[in-house]
Amino acid sequence: MNPGEFNPLRQYALHILGGSITNLRPPKSDAMHQSQNTPGITSVVIDRQGQYQAELFMVPPNVKEIRSHVHPGVDSFEYHIAGDYEFIIDGYHHMNKNDGGPILHSSILGQVDATVPHAGNFTTGGSFISFQFWRDRPPTSVSDSFSDQV
């Protein structure tokens, strides 16, 4: 995707980030998830609109790594919320640290297409929102669309 090119997933992410928490639309069922791929990681789908959704992930302090993987059929933007960790997208390392200020100042909005490998290294645990577009099936959790065949 070229800079400046219209990106509906990015627009969805900015819409959720710029709105009120009272406007979130969690699904009626199947909102809570536990990762089968990295035990200890939990998530909750905080908004779902058609093929788009926002999923809040919590990584406890005892989890030190999310191994390199892809999510076939799911494009996403990852947004740092809390904790100090390194997010690796296609070999590029992004450090995320809380500075005590608004998360807007300490967050990245990194795009991860369905075929792009990504991983995480954690020191104190962390939390992030994954804004997702599900290309070819109804959304559930990206934990259900996980492949370490990269």
C-alpha positions in Angstrom: 0.0 0.0 0.0 1.3 3.4 -1.0 1.4 6.3 1.6 -1.6 8.5 1.1 -3.6 5.7 -0.6 -7.1 5.2 0.8 -7.0 2.3 3.3 -10.4 1.2 4.7 -8.7 -0.8 7.5 -6.8 2.2 8.6 -9.9 4.3 8.5 -11.7 1.7 10.7 -8.9 1.8 13.2 -8.8 5.6 13.3 -12.7 5.7 13.6 -12.5 3.4 16.7 -9.5 5.2 18.2 -11.2 8.6 17.7 -14.6 7.6 19.0 -16.1 7.1 22.5 -15.8 3.8 24.3 -19.6 3.9 24.5 -19.8 3.4 20.8 -18.0 0.1 20.7 -20.0 -2.9 19.4 -18.7 -6.1 20.9 -20.2 -9.3 19.4 -23.2 -10.8 21.2 -21.2 -14.0 21.8 -17.7 -15.4 21.4 -16.0 -12.2 22.5 -13.5 -13.7 25.0 -10.5 -15.8 23.7 -7.4 -17.6 25.1 -4.5 -18.2 22.7 -3.9 -21.9 22.1 -0.6 -20.9 20.3 0.9 -18.9 23.2 -0.6 -20.0 26.5 -1.4 -17.2 28.9 -2.4 -14.6 26.3 -6.0 -13.6 26.4 -8.1 -11.3 24.2 -11.5 -9.7 24.0 -13.2 -8.5 20.8 -14.2 -5.0 21.8 -15.8 -4.0 18.4 -17.1 -5.9 15.4 -18.6 -4.4 12.3 -19.1 -6.8 9.4 -15.6 -8.1 8.3 -13.8 -5.5 10.6 -13.1 -5.9 14.3 -10.9 -4.6 17.1 -9.4 -7.2 19.5 -7.7 -6.2 22.7 -4.8 -8.5 23.7 -3.4 -8.9 27.2 0.1 -10.5 27.5 1.0 -11.4 31.1 4.4 -10.7 32.6 5.5 -14.4 32.5 5.1 -14.5 28.6 8.4 -13.4 27.1 7.8 -14.1 23.4 5.2 -14.5 20.7 7.0 -16.5 18.0 7.0 -15.4 14.4 3.7 -16.1 12.6 1.1 -14.9 10.1 -2.7 -14.7 10.2 -3.9 -16.1 6.8 -6.8 -14.2 5.4 -6.6 -11.4 8.1 -5.0 -8.0 7.6 -4.4 -5.9 10.7 -3.0 -2.7 12.3 -1.4 -3.2 15.8 -1.7 -0.4 18.3 0.3 -0.4 21.6 -1.6 0.2 24.8 0.6 -0.8 27.8 3.8 -2.4 28.7 7.4 -2.4 27.3 7.9 -4.7 24.4 9.4 -5.1 21.0 7.0 -5.7 18.0 8.7 -7.1 15.0 6.9 -6.7 11.6 8.6 -8.4 8.6 12.0 -8.0 10.2 11.6 -4.4 11.3 11.8 -3.9 15.1 9.5 -1.4 16.8 10.0 -0.6 20.5 6.9 0.2 22.5 7.3 1.8 25.9 4.9 3.6 28.2 6.1 7.1 29.1 3.3 8.0 31.5 1.6 10.2 28.9 -1.4 9.6 26.6 -1.1 6.4 24.7 -1.3 8.5 21.5 2.3 9.6 22.2 3.7 6.1 22.9 1.9 4.0 20.4 2.6 2.8 16.9 0.0 2.0 14.3 1.8 -0.7 12.3 0.1 -2.5 9.4 0.5 -6.2 9.2 -0.9 -7.8 6.0 -2.1 -11.4 6.0 1.2 -12.8 4.6 3.6 -10.6 6.6 5.4 -12.4 9.5 5.4 -10.7 12.9 6.4 -11.5 16.4 6.8 -9.9 19.9 9.4 -9.9 22.6 8.1 -8.8 26.1 9.9 -7.8 29.2 7.0 -6.9 31.5 4.0 -8.2 29.6 1.9 -5.8 27.6 -1.4 -5.0 25.9 -2.3 -4.0 22.4 -5.3 -3.6 20.1 -5.4 -5.5 16.8 -7.6 -3.8 14.3 -8.5 -6.4 11.7 -10.1 -7.0 8.3 -11.1 -10.6 7.7 -10.9 -11.2 3.9 -12.7 -14.5 3.3 -14.6 -15.6 6.4 -16.5 -14.2 9.4 -14.3 -12.8 12.1 -13.5 -14.7 15.3 -10.1 -14.2 16.9 -6.7 -13.9 15.1 -5.7 -16.6 17.6 -7.9 -18.9 15.5 -6.1 -17.8 12.3 -2.5 -18.4 13.4 0.2 -20.1 11.3 3.9 -20.3 12.3 4.6 -21.6 8.7 6.5 -18.4 7.7 
